[in-house]
Amino acid sequence: MRPLDTRELGGADALDAPVGAPRYSRFRVRAALGLRPAVAPSLLFIPLGLLLGPSGVGLISHEVVPHLAPIVSASLVVLGIFIGLAVGRRRPSPRLVAAAALEAALTMGVVSGAVLYLLRTWGIVLDLPLTLVAVALGIVASVSSAPAEARGQHASLAASIADFDDVLPVVAGAVVLGLVHPLGPAKALTLGTWAVVFAVMIAVAADLLFRSATGGERGAFLVGAIGLIAGGAAYVGGSPLLAGFVAGIAWSRLHHSSAAVAENFGRLQHPFMVAMLLIAGIVVEFSMLVVWLAVPVVLFRLVGKLLGASVAGRLVPSGAISELGAALVAPGVIGVAFALQLAHVTGSAGSAIVSAAAIATVVNELLGAFVAPGPRTA
Amino acid sequence: MTRLFALTVCVVGVWLTVASVDREPVAPYATALGIGFALVAAPLAGALFERLHLPRVSGYLAFGLLCGPYIANIITRPMARELRLVNGIAVALIAFIAGLELNYRRLRPRLPAIVRLGGTTLVVMYGLLLPLLWLAWPWLPIAPDVAGLTRFALAAVLTSIVVSFSPTVTIAVIADTRARGPLSELVLAVVILADLVLILVFTLNMQFARWMLDASSARDVSLLAQLAWEIGGSIAFGALVGALFALYVRFIGREVTLVLLTTCAVLSEVATRAHVEPLLAALAAGLVVENIAADFGDALRDAVEQGALPVLVVFFAAAGASLQLDALATLGLVALAISAVRLASIRAGIAAGIRLSGLGQGAEPVWMGLVSQAGVTLGLGILIAREFPDWGGRVQALVVALIALHELIGPILFRAALARSGEIGGMDQSSPAA
């Protein structure tokens, strides 16, 4: 079984304690803020954000949303670091990486293709190129979150595939952000590369700082490093998710950071994730367009995940295909985070994507709670 | 050496990042970079200052000043502006911590003496500063041609600003040095009580000035009611939030740091929207938790420790980056002269107050804790500038110069006083309810 401290929204803290109440056993997912009955954070905080935002009681207005961009960037970095740490610390076999990448690519392809076909057939006009919208939704759909307790070899492998299928969307997301960069793709490549180099520089600097830091200082340095990596990527229009991923890999190879980051991330991840999901809920707007986008994402994601599971299952011995497919249904939070980042870069044009992504995430999380074999992370 | 190398890597990285984009970046995207840079680099400046027996918060300020738009420009103007977005949470958190340190049972025996000390200090400061500012008015770069009662009214307004103190900086220095003892409690109580009185006096003086200048007379009646709402509403709202927070810690008790920061955000935002004073509301919340609710022990202490450092670092680095050195350059001499008179009046006030209150010579270093000026002073300056753009704008510039001086000197003096009285690190030696 994989160590919990490398999970997407995990961490060996009190929130991971199993929850009781048998009638809620279907929802025996990661506790959100430790509240009982425990629910996946997406199921609690996206609707809560929706309630607080302009589509709900209006406590938080549209004008506030641009100021929340740094939180989204930082959350993406946190997620990226988790994936990077998982890859770097666990050093998965090439077959496992290939299986996870294939599964993600197939889901991405199925959803992107289906959405593109439907958008063209329905004659929907958007402010962004239809291909870009379709690919973005494909990326949103391709991520999965792993069960929190994977018992047995097959279940554990299924969880590993669910974990590592995030790597391809991270890279694809960076490409999409490059394509919509205001200074053009060529400049985006230079700046995006700089964002990655900068992330490595900060990871190394933070490692040096961790060596002599005390408890409180370590927390400040870690938040600072996250802020720097997120700010650096956002400042140049790069991908905070990719920058965080690279920093995570770097930290996993640096002896001092590896332990310090793992120790502090358990505490740090929750504020970022909660804030990010709340923001996703705040920006959700209901319209027919959003429904037209969300429904195919949910449906074709299921098809893609089952198809992906069947292919991945041939590469690694992960038990029954249906069990593997079921383990991949819950989407986690990376898809929503990427959609938010895209919406911040593209402005109002991307708001339909983030709304569709948020709705699809909630629905998929519900589906995942019913079909998944055991407790899971968000 | 390792830390210096790490800092160099960060500085070079941030500088190259800022330089790599030619256009002016969209402000929100600069925020994370600014906050991240402050969180990594400012603690190092704080640690360096601590080695020199200076307050860490001065290190954070100096870092902000050095890297800010006036000197190195690593923290650019938009970044500095965005950094101040955390001010609301920071002020609320700092005041909340202050409330947690004000234990009524502990303070009750000395409360009459504290009130006498604070009251005497204010009266003496007013008595010295008002005539001096009135006499020096023709030479002040505000409205030299004004004469008679109007001149007296404007001088009275200016005096209430010059006299004001900084609860924020006082609390921050206490929190940062983890000081506990009679001196820190005395300074905190005097600063908070005095600023409450000063806000009231300022409001009355503004009313007087309006009457003399015949401006916005329609607002006259509502002003005192507004003040009553600000004070009463702040305390009521803060007490309610404090009670809810106490219940959360008692019955759920998880993710206390996150909930504490969220509580501070709520206090700051809702208080601002409801036109009540966030500082007072947060103070009331902390007071309720400390004095009414049960002792929550380590959970709350850990939450405060984890939440306070990053917030303090960013708050003071932002303050340093936003210090307007141009105002100091233009009005430096005038500000210096006023500052010297203010310092003398604080010393005289405290000396008289000690005699009247019978607190004894142990209270003599209190004056060193009253030098800082920051948010409250600036807030009052902004109020004048908003209502009287002409001379009020010039008052604001002078206030900014005064703040720049006192924000740099004040924490150093206060830390020295705490060190002299042996209170630094006192929080680590005794439990909060002790």
HADDOCK unambig.tbl for C-alpha pairs under 7 A between the chains (distance, minus, plus):
assign (segid A and resid 33 and name CA) (segid B and resid 255 and name CA) 6.76 0.50 0.50
assign (segid A and resid 34 and name CA) (segid B and resid 254 and name CA) 6.79 0.50 0.50
assign (segid A and resid 66 and name CA) (segid B and resid 28 and name CA) 6.77 0.50 0.50
assign (segid A and resid 67 and name CA) (segid B and resid 28 and name CA) 5.55 0.50 0.50
assign (segid A and resid 69 and name CA) (segid B and resid 28 and name CA) 6.27 0.50 0.50
assign (segid A and resid 69 and name CA) (segid B and resid 29 and name CA) 6.86 0.50 0.50
assign (segid A and resid 70 and name CA) (segid B and resid 28 and name CA) 6.43 0.50 0.50
assign (segid A and resid 70 and name CA) (segid B and resid 29 and name CA) 6.14 0.50 0.50
assign (segid A and resid 70 and name CA) (segid B and resid 31 and name CA) 6.30 0.50 0.50
assign (segid A and resid 70 and name CA) (segid B and resid 32 and name CA) 5.21 0.50 0.50
assign (segid A and resid 198 and name CA) (segid B and resid 13 and name CA) 6.15 0.50 0.50
assign (segid A and resid 201 and name CA) (segid B and resid 9 and name CA) 6.75 0.50 0.50
assign (segid A and resid 202 and name CA) (segid B and resid 10 and name CA) 6.35 0.50 0.50
assign (segid A and resid 205 and name CA) (segid B and resid 6 and name CA) 4.41 0.50 0.50
assign (segid A and resid 205 and name CA) (segid B and resid 9 and name CA) 6.31 0.50 0.50
assign (segid A and resid 205 and name CA) (segid B and resid 10 and name CA) 6.78 0.50 0.50
assign (segid A and resid 208 and name CA) (segid B and resid 2 and name CA) 6.30 0.50 0.50
assign (segid A and resid 208 and name CA) (segid B and resid 3 and name CA) 6.72 0.50 0.50
assign (segid A and resid 208 and name CA) (segid B and resid 6 and name CA) 6.12 0.50 0.50
assign (segid A and resid 209 and name CA) (segid B and resid 3 and name CA) 5.85 0.50 0.50
assign (segid A and resid 209 and name CA) (segid B and resid 6 and name CA) 6.58 0.50 0.50
assign (segid A and resid 216 and name CA) (segid B and resid 306 and name CA) 6.05 0.50 0.50
assign (segid A and resid 220 and name CA) (segid B and resid 39 and name CA) 5.86 0.50 0.50
assign (segid A and resid 220 and name CA) (segid B and resid 309 and name CA) 6.91 0.50 0.50
assign (segid A and resid 220 and name CA) (segid B and resid 310 and name CA) 5.26 0.50 0.50
assign (segid A and resid 221 and name CA) (segid B and resid 39 and name CA) 6.13 0.50 0.50
assign (segid A and resid 221 and name CA) (segid B and resid 40 and name CA) 5.08 0.50 0.50
assign (segid A and resid 223 and name CA) (segid B and resid 36 and name CA) 6.91 0.50 0.50
assign (segid A and resid 224 and name CA) (segid B and resid 35 and name CA) 6.81 0.50 0.50
assign (segid A and resid 224 and name CA) (segid B and resid 36 and name CA) 3.86 0.50 0.50
assign (segid A and resid 224 and name CA) (segid B and resid 37 and name CA) 6.29 0.50 0.50
assign (segid A and resid 224 and name CA) (segid B and resid 39 and name CA) 4.53 0.50 0.50
assign (segid A and resid 224 and name CA) (segid B and resid 40 and name CA) 5.01 0.50 0.50
assign (segid A and resid 225 and name CA) (segid B and resid 36 and name CA) 5.94 0.50 0.50
assign (segid A and resid 225 and name CA) (segid B and resid 40 and name CA) 6.70 0.50 0.50
assign (segid A and resid 226 and name CA) (segid B and resid 36 and name CA) 6.76 0.50 0.50
assign (segid A and resid 227 and name CA) (segid B and resid 32 and name CA) 4.87 0.50 0.50
assign (segid A and resid 227 and name CA) (segid B and resid 33 and name CA) 5.80 0.50 0.50
assign (segid A and resid 227 and name CA) (segid B and resid 35 and name CA) 6.26 0.50 0.50
assign (segid A and resid 227 and name CA) (segid B and resid 36 and name CA) 3.96 0.50 0.50
assign (segid A and resid 228 and name CA) (segid B and resid 32 and name CA) 6.40 0.50 0.50
assign (segid A and resid 228 and name CA) (segid B and resid 33 and name CA) 4.81 0.50 0.50
assign (segid A and resid 228 and name CA) (segid B and resid 36 and name CA) 4.36 0.50 0.50
assign (segid A and resid 228 and name CA) (segid B and resid 37 and name CA) 5.94 0.50 0.50
assign (segid A and resid 230 and name CA) (segid B and resid 32 and name CA) 6.32 0.50 0.50
assign (segid A and resid 230 and name CA) (segid B and resid 33 and name CA) 6.98 0.50 0.50
assign (segid A and resid 231 and name CA) (segid B and resid 29 and name CA) 6.28 0.50 0.50
assign (segid A and resid 231 and name CA) (segid B and resid 30 and name CA) 6.23 0.50 0.50
assign (segid A and resid 231 and name CA) (segid B and resid 31 and name CA) 6.88 0.50 0.50
assign (segid A and resid 231 and name CA) (segid B and resid 32 and name CA) 4.34 0.50 0.50
assign (segid A and resid 231 and name CA) (segid B and resid 33 and name CA) 3.80 0.50 0.50
assign (segid A and resid 232 and name CA) (segid B and resid 17 and name CA) 6.36 0.50 0.50
assign (segid A and resid 232 and name CA) (segid B and resid 33 and name CA) 5.89 0.50 0.50
assign (segid A and resid 234 and name CA) (segid B and resid 29 and name CA) 5.58 0.50 0.50
assign (segid A and resid 235 and name CA) (segid B and resid 25 and name CA) 6.76 0.50 0.50
assign (segid A and resid 235 and name CA) (segid B and resid 29 and name CA) 5.39 0.50 0.50
assign (segid A and resid 235 and name CA) (segid B and resid 30 and name CA) 6.02 0.50 0.50
assign (segid A and resid 236 and name CA) (segid B and resid 21 and name CA) 6.38 0.50 0.50
assign (segid A and resid 271 and name CA) (segid B and resid 258 and name CA) 6.06 0.50 0.50
